[in-house]
Amino acid sequence: MNEDPESVSAPEVRGITPDRLLHTGGSDRPSAEDLVLASGRDLNPESLEWARRKLAEEGRAALDKQLP
């Protein structure tokens, strides 16, 4: 049995971003797109601008607040 989460086949629920598409980790810098996706918002110019402001104000904590 392979325990690699990427190899697990599971049905995807429409409208929910799969975990494998969210970019998280202690050493990376989250992008505005990462924050928008983590917050469940649609990718559009307004939400990207919101995310840029949040990242500028809060840094990585802005993304950490969105994820369980």
mmCIF file of the N, C-alpha and C atoms, coordinates in Angstrom:
data_MODEL
# 
_entry.id   MODEL 
# 
loop_
_atom_site.group_PDB 
_atom_site.id 
_atom_site.type_symbol 
_atom_site.label_atom_id 
_atom_site.label_alt_id 
_atom_site.label_comp_id 
_atom_site.label_asym_id 
_atom_site.label_entity_id 
_atom_site.label_seq_id 
_atom_site.pdbx_PDB_ins_code 
_atom_site.Cartn_x 
_atom_site.Cartn_y 
_atom_site.Cartn_z 
_atom_site.occupancy 
_atom_site.B_iso_or_equiv 
_atom_site.pdbx_formal_charge 
_atom_site.auth_seq_id 
_atom_site.auth_comp_id 
_atom_site.auth_asym_id 
_atom_site.auth_atom_id 
_atom_site.pdbx_PDB_model_num 
ATOM 1   N N  . MET A 1 1  ? 0.831   -1.180 0.000   1.00 0.00 ? 1  MET A N  1 
ATOM 2   C CA . MET A 1 1  ? 0.000   0.000  0.000   1.00 0.00 ? 1  MET A CA 1 
ATOM 3   C C  . MET A 1 1  ? 0.874   1.241  0.000   1.00 0.00 ? 1  MET A C  1 
ATOM 4   N N  . ASN A 1 2  ? 0.644   2.113  -0.919  1.00 0.00 ? 2  ASN A N  1 
ATOM 5   C CA . ASN A 1 2  ? 1.397   3.349  -1.037  1.00 0.00 ? 2  ASN A CA 1 
ATOM 6   C C  . ASN A 1 2  ? 0.731   4.418  -0.184  1.00 0.00 ? 2  ASN A C  1 
ATOM 7   N N  . GLU A 1 3  ? 1.471   5.033  0.722   1.00 0.00 ? 3  GLU A N  1 
ATOM 8   C CA . GLU A 1 3  ? 0.901   6.037  1.616   1.00 0.00 ? 3  GLU A CA 1 
ATOM 9   C C  . GLU A 1 3  ? 1.073   7.451  1.088   1.00 0.00 ? 3  GLU A C  1 
ATOM 10  N N  . ASP A 1 4  ? 1.559   7.609  -0.117  1.00 0.00 ? 4  ASP A N  1 
ATOM 11  C CA . ASP A 1 4  ? 1.732   8.917  -0.719  1.00 0.00 ? 4  ASP A CA 1 
ATOM 12  C C  . ASP A 1 4  ? 0.359   9.517  -0.994  1.00 0.00 ? 4  ASP A C  1 
ATOM 13  N N  . PRO A 1 5  ? 0.009   10.665 -0.360  1.00 0.00 ? 5  PRO A N  1 
ATOM 14  C CA . PRO A 1 5  ? -1.322  11.225 -0.536  1.00 0.00 ? 5  PRO A CA 1 
ATOM 15  C C  . PRO A 1 5  ? -1.627  11.609 -1.981  1.00 0.00 ? 5  PRO A C  1 
ATOM 16  N N  . GLU A 1 6  ? -0.597  11.890 -2.771  1.00 0.00 ? 6  GLU A N  1 
ATOM 17  C CA . GLU A 1 6  ? -0.828  12.247 -4.165  1.00 0.00 ? 6  GLU A CA 1 
ATOM 18  C C  . GLU A 1 6  ? -1.295  11.051 -4.991  1.00 0.00 ? 6  GLU A C  1 
ATOM 19  N N  . SER A 1 7  ? -1.005  9.842  -4.515  1.00 0.00 ? 7  SER A N  1 
ATOM 20  C CA . SER A 1 7  ? -1.365  8.670  -5.291  1.00 0.00 ? 7  SER A CA 1 
ATOM 21  C C  . SER A 1 7  ? -2.737  8.111  -4.910  1.00 0.00 ? 7  SER A C  1 
ATOM 22  N N  . VAL A 1 8  ? -3.341  8.681  -3.899  1.00 0.00 ? 8  VAL A N  1 
ATOM 23  C CA . VAL A 1 8  ? -4.650  8.207  -3.461  1.00 0.00 ? 8  VAL A CA 1 
ATOM 24  C C  . VAL A 1 8  ? -5.707  8.724  -4.422  1.00 0.00 ? 8  VAL A C  1 
ATOM 25  N N  . SER A 1 9  ? -6.506  7.818  -4.912  1.00 0.00 ? 9  SER A N  1 
ATOM 26  C CA . SER A 1 9  ? -7.569  8.206  -5.826  1.00 0.00 ? 9  SER A CA 1 
ATOM 27  C C  . SER A 1 9  ? -8.846  8.424  -5.033  1.00 0.00 ? 9  SER A C  1 
ATOM 28  N N  . ALA A 1 10 ? -9.357  9.643  -5.092  1.00 0.00 ? 10 ALA A N  1 
ATOM 29  C CA . ALA A 1 10 ? -10.590 9.967  -4.386  1.00 0.00 ? 10 ALA A CA 1 
ATOM 30  C C  . ALA A 1 10 ? -11.415 10.881 -5.273  1.00 0.00 ? 10 ALA A C  1 
ATOM 31  N N  . PRO A 1 11 ? -12.711 10.766 -5.209  1.00 0.00 ? 11 PRO A N  1 
ATOM 32  C CA . PRO A 1 11 ? -13.538 11.650 -6.024  1.00 0.00 ? 11 PRO A CA 1 
ATOM 33  C C  . PRO A 1 11 ? -13.376 13.095 -5.560  1.00 0.00 ? 11 PRO A C  1 
ATOM 34  N N  . GLU A 1 12 ? -13.335 13.987 -6.511  1.00 0.00 ? 12 GLU A N  1 
ATOM 35  C CA . GLU A 1 12 ? -13.192 15.392 -6.173  1.00 0.00 ? 12 GLU A CA 1 
ATOM 36  C C  . GLU A 1 12 ? -14.561 16.045 -6.165  1.00 0.00 ? 12 GLU A C  1 
ATOM 37  N N  . VAL A 1 13 ? -14.790 16.868 -5.170  1.00 0.00 ? 13 VAL A N  1 
ATOM 38  C CA . VAL A 1 13 ? -16.051 17.572 -5.052  1.00 0.00 ? 13 VAL A CA 1 
ATOM 39  C C  . VAL A 1 13 ? -15.939 18.866 -5.832  1.00 0.00 ? 13 VAL A C  1 
ATOM 40  N N  . ARG A 1 14 ? -16.873 19.088 -6.694  1.00 0.00 ? 14 ARG A N  1 
ATOM 41  C CA . ARG A 1 14 ? -16.850 20.294 -7.524  1.00 0.00 ? 14 ARG A CA 1 
ATOM 42  C C  . ARG A 1 14 ? -16.989 21.538 -6.646  1.00 0.00 ? 14 ARG A C  1 
ATOM 43  N N  . GLY A 1 15 ? -16.142 22.532 -6.890  1.00 0.00 ? 15 GLY A N  1 
ATOM 44  C CA . GLY A 1 15 ? -16.209 23.775 -6.163  1.00 0.00 ? 15 GLY A CA 1 
ATOM 45  C C  . GLY A 1 15 ? -15.300 23.846 -4.948  1.00 0.00 ? 15 GLY A C  1 
ATOM 46  N N  . ILE A 1 16 ? -14.666 22.737 -4.573  1.00 0.00 ? 16 ILE A N  1 
ATOM 47  C CA . ILE A 1 16 ? -13.752 22.736 -3.444  1.00 0.00 ? 16 ILE A CA 1 
ATOM 48  C C  . ILE A 1 16 ? -12.346 22.480 -3.972  1.00 0.00 ? 16 ILE A C  1 
ATOM 49  N N  . THR A 1 17 ? -11.415 23.326 -3.586  1.00 0.00 ? 17 THR A N  1 
ATOM 50  C CA . THR A 1 17 ? -10.041 23.173 -4.045  1.00 0.00 ? 17 THR A CA 1 
ATOM 51  C C  . THR A 1 17 ? -9.384  22.007 -3.313  1.00 0.00 ? 17 THR A C  1 
ATOM 52  N N  . PRO A 1 18 ? -8.890  21.010 -4.058  1.00 0.00 ? 18 PRO A N  1 
ATOM 53  C CA . PRO A 1 18 ? -8.209  19.880 -3.420  1.00 0.00 ? 18 PRO A CA 1 
ATOM 54  C C  . PRO A 1 18 ? -6.947  20.346 -2.698  1.00 0.00 ? 18 PRO A C  1 
ATOM 55  N N  . ASP A 1 19 ? -6.615  19.700 -1.604  1.00 0.00 ? 19 ASP A N  1 
ATOM 56  C CA . ASP A 1 19 ? -5.442  20.067 -0.821  1.00 0.00 ? 19 ASP A CA 1 
ATOM 57  C C  . ASP A 1 19 ? -4.177  20.101 -1.657  1.00 0.00 ? 19 ASP A C  1 
ATOM 58  N N  . ARG A 1 20 ? -4.056  19.195 -2.617  1.00 0.00 ? 20 ARG A N  1 
ATOM 59  C CA . ARG A 1 20 ? -2.814  19.139 -3.384  1.00 0.00 ? 20 ARG A CA 1 
ATOM 60  C C  . ARG A 1 20 ? -2.594  20.384 -4.238  1.00 0.00 ? 20 ARG A C  1 
ATOM 61  N N  . LEU A 1 21 ? -3.633  21.202 -4.432  1.00 0.00 ? 21 LEU A N  1 
ATOM 62  C CA . LEU A 1 21 ? -3.490  22.419 -5.216  1.00 0.00 ? 21 LEU A CA 1 
ATOM 63  C C  . LEU A 1 21 ? -3.161  23.642 -4.372  1.00 0.00 ? 21 LEU A C  1 
ATOM 64  N N  . LEU A 1 22 ? -3.279  23.533 -3.072  1.00 0.00 ? 22 LEU A N  1 
ATOM 65  C CA . LEU A 1 22 ? -2.934  24.642 -2.194  1.00 0.00 ? 22 LEU A CA 1 
ATOM 66  C C  . LEU A 1 22 ? -1.446  24.567 -1.882  1.00 0.00 ? 22 LEU A C  1 
ATOM 67  N N  . HIS A 1 23 ? -0.771  25.672 -2.025  1.00 0.00 ? 23 HIS A N  1 
ATOM 68  C CA . HIS A 1 23 ? 0.676   25.707 -1.827  1.00 0.00 ? 23 HIS A CA 1 
ATOM 69  C C  . HIS A 1 23 ? 0.957   26.205 -0.420  1.00 0.00 ? 23 HIS A C  1 
ATOM 70  N N  . THR A 1 24 ? 1.325   25.297 0.463   1.00 0.00 ? 24 THR A N  1 
ATOM 71  C CA . THR A 1 24 ? 1.642   25.692 1.818   1.00 0.00 ? 24 THR A CA 1 
ATOM 72  C C  . THR A 1 24 ? 2.955   25.061 2.232   1.00 0.00 ? 24 THR A C  1 
ATOM 73  N N  . GLY A 1 25 ? 3.534   25.602 3.246   1.00 0.00 ? 25 GLY A N  1 
ATOM 74  C CA . GLY A 1 25 ? 4.785   25.068 3.769   1.00 0.00 ? 25 GLY A CA 1 
ATOM 75  C C  . GLY A 1 25 ? 5.514   26.153 4.531   1.00 0.00 ? 25 GLY A C  1 
ATOM 76  N N  . GLY A 1 26 ? 6.347   25.748 5.452   1.00 0.00 ? 26 GLY A N  1 
ATOM 77  C CA . GLY A 1 26 ? 7.040   26.700 6.299   1.00 0.00 ? 26 GLY A CA 1 
ATOM 78  C C  . GLY A 1 26 ? 8.055   27.567 5.589   1.00 0.00 ? 26 GLY A C  1 
ATOM 79  N N  . SER A 1 27 ? 8.585   27.106 4.491   1.00 0.00 ? 27 SER A N  1 
ATOM 80  C CA . SER A 1 27 ? 9.670   27.848 3.870   1.00 0.00 ? 27 SER A CA 1 
ATOM 81  C C  . SER A 1 27 ? 9.265   28.579 2.594   1.00 0.00 ? 27 SER A C  1 
ATOM 82  N N  . ASP A 1 28 ? 8.046   28.406 2.132   1.00 0.00 ? 28 ASP A N  1 
ATOM 83  C CA . ASP A 1 28 ? 7.679   29.083 0.891   1.00 0.00 ? 28 ASP A CA 1 
ATOM 84  C C  . ASP A 1 28 ? 6.971   30.401 1.184   1.00 0.00 ? 28 ASP A C  1 
ATOM 85  N N  . ARG A 1 29 ? 6.895   31.220 0.184   1.00 0.00 ? 29 ARG A N  1 
ATOM 86  C CA . ARG A 1 29 ? 6.174   32.489 0.279   1.00 0.00 ? 29 ARG A CA 1 
ATOM 87  C C  . ARG A 1 29 ? 4.860   32.326 -0.449  1.00 0.00 ? 29 ARG A C  1 
ATOM 88  N N  . PRO A 1 30 ? 3.733   32.433 0.249   1.00 0.00 ? 30 PRO A N  1 
ATOM 89  C CA . PRO A 1 30 ? 2.453   32.272 -0.423  1.00 0.00 ? 30 PRO A CA 1 
ATOM 90  C C  . PRO A 1 30 ? 2.206   33.426 -1.399  1.00 0.00 ? 30 PRO A C  1 
ATOM 91  N N  . SER A 1 31 ? 1.551   33.102 -2.479  1.00 0.00 ? 31 SER A N  1 
ATOM 92  C CA . SER A 1 31 ? 1.201   34.123 -3.460  1.00 0.00 ? 31 SER A CA 1 
ATOM 93  C C  . SER A 1 31 ? -0.214  34.605 -3.194  1.00 0.00 ? 31 SER A C  1 
ATOM 94  N N  . ALA A 1 32 ? -0.586  35.680 -3.852  1.00 0.00 ? 32 ALA A N  1 
ATOM 95  C CA . ALA A 1 32 ? -1.953  36.190 -3.737  1.00 0.00 ? 32 ALA A CA 1 
ATOM 96  C C  . ALA A 1 32 ? -2.939  35.120 -4.210  1.00 0.00 ? 32 ALA A C  1 
ATOM 97  N N  . GLU A 1 33 ? -2.585  34.391 -5.244  1.00 0.00 ? 33 GLU A N  1 
ATOM 98  C CA . GLU A 1 33 ? -3.448  33.316 -5.741  1.00 0.00 ? 33 GLU A CA 1 
ATOM 99  C C  . GLU A 1 33 ? -3.632  32.233 -4.678  1.00 0.00 ? 33 GLU A C  1 
ATOM 100 N N  . ASP A 1 34 ? -2.581  31.883 -3.967  1.00 0.00 ? 34 ASP A N  1 
ATOM 101 C CA . ASP A 1 34 ? -2.681  30.897 -2.896  1.00 0.00 ? 34 ASP A CA 1 
ATOM 102 C C  . ASP A 1 34 ? -3.692  31.345 -1.846  1.00 0.00 ? 34 ASP A C  1 
ATOM 103 N N  . LEU A 1 35 ? -3.624  32.616 -1.454  1.00 0.00 ? 35 LEU A N  1 
ATOM 104 C CA . LEU A 1 35 ? -4.517  33.134 -0.424  1.00 0.00 ? 35 LEU A CA 1 
ATOM 105 C C  . LEU A 1 35 ? -5.963  33.157 -0.913  1.00 0.00 ? 35 LEU A C  1 
ATOM 106 N N  . VAL A 1 36 ? -6.173  33.542 -2.155  1.00 0.00 ? 36 VAL A N  1 
ATOM 107 C CA . VAL A 1 36 ? -7.535  33.550 -2.710  1.00 0.00 ? 36 VAL A CA 1 
ATOM 108 C C  . VAL A 1 36 ? -8.102  32.134 -2.706  1.00 0.00 ? 36 VAL A C  1 
ATOM 109 N N  . LEU A 1 37 ? -7.334  31.168 -3.175  1.00 0.00 ? 37 LEU A N  1 
ATOM 110 C CA . LEU A 1 37 ? -7.814  29.790 -3.212  1.00 0.00 ? 37 LEU A CA 1 
ATOM 111 C C  . LEU A 1 37 ? -8.071  29.244 -1.811  1.00 0.00 ? 37 LEU A C  1 
ATOM 112 N N  . ALA A 1 38 ? -7.193  29.554 -0.876  1.00 0.00 ? 38 ALA A N  1 
ATOM 113 C CA . ALA A 1 38 ? -7.367  29.067 0.494   1.00 0.00 ? 38 ALA A CA 1 
ATOM 114 C C  . ALA A 1 38 ? -8.603  29.668 1.150   1.00 0.00 ? 38 ALA A C  1 
ATOM 115 N N  . SER A 1 39 ? -8.965  30.879 0.736   1.00 0.00 ? 39 SER A N  1 
ATOM 116 C CA . SER A 1 39 ? -10.122 31.548 1.337   1.00 0.00 ? 39 SER A CA 1 
ATOM 117 C C  . SER A 1 39 ? -11.439 31.112 0.693   1.00 0.00 ? 39 SER A C  1 
ATOM 118 N N  . GLY A 1 40 ? -11.348 30.366 -0.401  1.00 0.00 ? 40 GLY A N  1 
ATOM 119 C CA . GLY A 1 40 ? -12.566 29.898 -1.070  1.00 0.00 ? 40 GLY A CA 1 
ATOM 120 C C  . GLY A 1 40 ? -13.172 30.923 -2.009  1.00 0.00 ? 40 GLY A C  1 
ATOM 121 N N  . ARG A 1 41 ? -12.472 31.994 -2.266  1.00 0.00 ? 41 ARG A N  1 
ATOM 122 C CA . ARG A 1 41 ? -12.980 33.033 -3.165  1.00 0.00 ? 41 ARG A CA 1 
ATOM 123 C C  . ARG A 1 41 ? -12.666 32.685 -4.621  1.00 0.00 ? 41 ARG A C  1 
ATOM 124 N N  . ASP A 1 42 ? -13.383 33.322 -5.521  1.00 0.00 ? 42 ASP A N  1 
ATOM 125 C CA . ASP A 1 42 ? -13.114 33.169 -6.948  1.00 0.00 ? 42 ASP A CA 1 
ATOM 126 C C  . ASP A 1 42 ? -11.872 33.971 -7.307  1.00 0.00 ? 42 ASP A C  1 
ATOM 127 N N  . LEU A 1 43 ? -11.098 33.436 -8.256  1.00 0.00 ? 43 LEU A N  1 
ATOM 128 C CA . LEU A 1 43 ? -9.939  34.170 -8.757  1.00 0.00 ? 43 LEU A CA 1 
ATOM 129 C C  . LEU A 1 43 ? -10.434 35.255 -9.710  1.00 0.00 ? 43 LEU A C  1 
ATOM 130 N N  . ASN A 1 44 ? -10.322 36.481 -9.298  1.00 0.00 ? 44 ASN A N  1 
ATOM 131 C CA . ASN A 1 44 ? -10.676 37.619 -10.140 1.00 0.00 ? 44 ASN A CA 1 
ATOM 132 C C  . ASN A 1 44 ? -9.817  38.795 -9.684  1.00 0.00 ? 44 ASN A C  1 
ATOM 133 N N  . PRO A 1 45 ? -9.792  39.872 -10.438 1.00 0.00 ? 45 PRO A N  1 
ATOM 134 C CA . PRO A 1 45 ? -8.915  40.996 -10.066 1.00 0.00 ? 45 PRO A CA 1 
ATOM 135 C C  . PRO A 1 45 ? -9.181  41.545 -8.663  1.00 0.00 ? 45 PRO A C  1 
ATOM 136 N N  . GLU A 1 46 ? -10.438 41.603 -8.257  1.00 0.00 ? 46 GLU A N  1 
ATOM 137 C CA . GLU A 1 46 ? -10.766 42.148 -6.935  1.00 0.00 ? 46 GLU A CA 1 
ATOM 138 C C  . GLU A 1 46 ? -10.247 41.250 -5.812  1.00 0.00 ? 46 GLU A C  1 
ATOM 139 N N  . SER A 1 47 ? -10.452 39.943 -5.947  1.00 0.00 ? 47 SER A N  1 
ATOM 140 C CA . SER A 1 47 ? -10.000 39.042 -4.888  1.00 0.00 ? 47 SER A CA 1 
ATOM 141 C C  . SER A 1 47 ? -8.470  38.971 -4.848  1.00 0.00 ? 47 SER A C  1 
ATOM 142 N N  . LEU A 1 48 ? -7.826  39.070 -5.994  1.00 0.00 ? 48 LEU A N  1 
ATOM 143 C CA . LEU A 1 48 ? -6.361  39.077 -6.008  1.00 0.00 ? 48 LEU A CA 1 
ATOM 144 C C  . LEU A 1 48 ? -5.817  40.342 -5.345  1.00 0.00 ? 48 LEU A C  1 
ATOM 145 N N  . GLU A 1 49 ? -6.471  41.464 -5.562  1.00 0.00 ? 49 GLU A N  1 
ATOM 146 C CA . GLU A 1 49 ? -6.044  42.707 -4.915  1.00 0.00 ? 49 GLU A CA 1 
ATOM 147 C C  . GLU A 1 49 ? -6.247  42.614 -3.405  1.00 0.00 ? 49 GLU A C  1 
ATOM 148 N N  . TRP A 1 50 ? -7.381  42.035 -2.977  1.00 0.00 ? 50 TRP A N  1 
ATOM 149 C CA . TRP A 1 50 ? -7.628  41.806 -1.554  1.00 0.00 ? 50 TRP A CA 1 
ATOM 150 C C  . TRP A 1 50 ? -6.493  40.962 -0.956  1.00 0.00 ? 50 TRP A C  1 
ATOM 151 N N  . ALA A 1 51 ? -6.135  39.887 -1.653  1.00 0.00 ? 51 ALA A N  1 
ATOM 152 C CA . ALA A 1 51 ? -5.099  38.991 -1.165  1.00 0.00 ? 51 ALA A CA 1 
ATOM 153 C C  . ALA A 1 51 ? -3.739  39.684 -1.100  1.00 0.00 ? 51 ALA A C  1 
ATOM 154 N N  . ARG A 1 52 ? -3.433  40.504 -2.089  1.00 0.00 ? 52 ARG A N  1 
ATOM 155 C CA . ARG A 1 52 ? -2.152  41.238 -2.066  1.00 0.00 ? 52 ARG A CA 1 
ATOM 156 C C  . ARG A 1 52 ? -2.080  42.161 -0.841  1.00 0.00 ? 52 ARG A C  1 
ATOM 157 N N  . ARG A 1 53 ? -3.186  42.845 -0.558  1.00 0.00 ? 53 ARG A N  1 
ATOM 158 C CA . ARG A 1 53 ? -3.219  43.728 0.617   1.00 0.00 ? 53 ARG A CA 1 
ATOM 159 C C  . ARG A 1 53 ? -3.038  42.925 1.911   1.00 0.00 ? 53 ARG A C  1 
ATOM 160 N N  . LYS A 1 54 ? -3.763  41.806 2.023   1.00 0.00 ? 54 LYS A N  1 
ATOM 161 C CA . LYS A 1 54 ? -3.663  40.979 3.234   1.00 0.00 ? 54 LYS A CA 1 
ATOM 162 C C  . LYS A 1 54 ? -2.239  40.463 3.418   1.00 0.00 ? 54 LYS A C  1 
ATOM 163 N N  . LEU A 1 55 ? -1.619  40.002 2.343   1.00 0.00 ? 55 LEU A N  1 
ATOM 164 C CA . LEU A 1 55 ? -0.252  39.490 2.441   1.00 0.00 ? 55 LEU A CA 1 
ATOM 165 C C  . LEU A 1 55 ? 0.725   40.604 2.809   1.00 0.00 ? 55 LEU A C  1 
ATOM 166 N N  . ALA A 1 56 ? 0.513   41.808 2.274   1.00 0.00 ? 56 ALA A N  1 
ATOM 167 C CA . ALA A 1 56 ? 1.383   42.934 2.605   1.00 0.00 ? 56 ALA A CA 1 
ATOM 168 C C  . ALA A 1 56 ? 1.243   43.309 4.079   1.00 0.00 ? 56 ALA A C  1 
ATOM 169 N N  . GLU A 1 57 ? 0.017   43.240 4.603   1.00 0.00 ? 57 GLU A N  1 
ATOM 170 C CA . GLU A 1 57 ? -0.243  43.614 5.996   1.00 0.00 ? 57 GLU A CA 1 
ATOM 171 C C  . GLU A 1 57 ? 0.158   42.516 6.983   1.00 0.00 ? 57 GLU A C  1 
ATOM 172 N N  . GLU A 1 58 ? -0.177  41.263 6.658   1.00 0.00 ? 58 GLU A N  1 
ATOM 173 C CA . GLU A 1 58 ? -0.052  40.176 7.624   1.00 0.00 ? 58 GLU A CA 1 
ATOM 174 C C  . GLU A 1 58 ? 1.029   39.154 7.293   1.00 0.00 ? 58 GLU A C  1 
ATOM 175 N N  . GLY A 1 59 ? 1.559   39.195 6.094   1.00 0.00 ? 59 GLY A N  1 
ATOM 176 C CA . GLY A 1 59 ? 2.544   38.205 5.682   1.00 0.00 ? 59 GLY A CA 1 
ATOM 177 C C  . GLY A 1 59 ? 1.925   36.816 5.625   1.00 0.00 ? 59 GLY A C  1 
ATOM 178 N N  . ARG A 1 60 ? 2.720   35.811 5.903   1.00 0.00 ? 60 ARG A N  1 
ATOM 179 C CA . ARG A 1 60 ? 2.275   34.422 5.833   1.00 0.00 ? 60 ARG A CA 1 
ATOM 180 C C  . ARG A 1 60 ? 1.090   34.121 6.761   1.00 0.00 ? 60 ARG A C  1 
ATOM 181 N N  . ALA A 1 61 ? 0.953   34.890 7.842   1.00 0.00 ? 61 ALA A N  1 
ATOM 182 C CA . ALA A 1 61 ? -0.149  34.683 8.782   1.00 0.00 ? 61 ALA A CA 1 
ATOM 183 C C  . ALA A 1 61 ? -1.511  34.809 8.090   1.00 0.00 ? 61 ALA A C  1 
ATOM 184 N N  . ALA A 1 62 ? -1.580  35.620 7.030   1.00 0.00 ? 62 ALA A N  1 
ATOM 185 C CA . ALA A 1 62 ? -2.844  35.768 6.298   1.00 0.00 ? 62 ALA A CA 1 
ATOM 186 C C  . ALA A 1 62 ? -3.282  34.426 5.732   1.00 0.00 ? 62 ALA A C  1 
ATOM 187 N N  . LEU A 1 63 ? -2.362  33.638 5.217   1.00 0.00 ? 63 LEU A N  1 
ATOM 188 C CA . LEU A 1 63 ? -2.692  32.318 4.687   1.00 0.00 ? 63 LEU A CA 1 
ATOM 189 C C  . LEU A 1 63 ? -2.951  31.329 5.816   1.00 0.00 ? 63 LEU A C  1 
ATOM 190 N N  . ASP A 1 64 ? -2.132  31.380 6.853   1.00 0.00 ? 64 ASP A N  1 
ATOM 191 C CA . ASP A 1 64 ? -2.296  30.467 7.976   1.00 0.00 ? 64 ASP A CA 1 
ATOM 192 C C  . ASP A 1 64 ? -3.673  30.603 8.625   1.00 0.00 ? 64 ASP A C  1 
ATOM 193 N N  . LYS A 1 65 ? -4.218  31.801 8.639   1.00 0.00 ? 65 LYS A N  1 
ATOM 194 C CA . LYS A 1 65 ? -5.550  32.031 9.220   1.00 0.00 ? 65 LYS A CA 1 
ATOM 195 C C  . LYS A 1 65 ? -6.651  31.372 8.395   1.00 0.00 ? 65 LYS A C  1 
ATOM 196 N N  . GLN A 1 66 ? -6.400  31.124 7.114   1.00 0.00 ? 66 GLN A N  1 
ATOM 197 C CA . GLN A 1 66 ? -7.406  30.541 6.240   1.00 0.00 ? 66 GLN A CA 1 
ATOM 198 C C  . GLN A 1 66 ? -7.438  29.028 6.290   1.00 0.00 ? 66 GLN A C  1 
ATOM 199 N N  . LEU A 1 67 ? -6.330  28.420 6.679   1.00 0.00 ? 67 LEU A N  1 
ATOM 200 C CA . LEU A 1 67 ? -6.226  26.962 6.641   1.00 0.00 ? 67 LEU A CA 1 
ATOM 201 C C  . LEU A 1 67 ? -6.452  26.377 8.026   1.00 0.00 ? 67 LEU A C  1 
ATOM 202 N N  . PRO A 1 68 ? -7.106  25.218 8.072   1.00 0.00 ? 68 PRO A N  1 
ATOM 203 C CA . PRO A 1 68 ? -7.354  24.586 9.378   1.00 0.00 ? 68 PRO A CA 1 
ATOM 204 C C  . PRO A 1 68 ? -6.077  24.093 10.034  1.00 0.00 ? 68 PRO A C  1 
# 
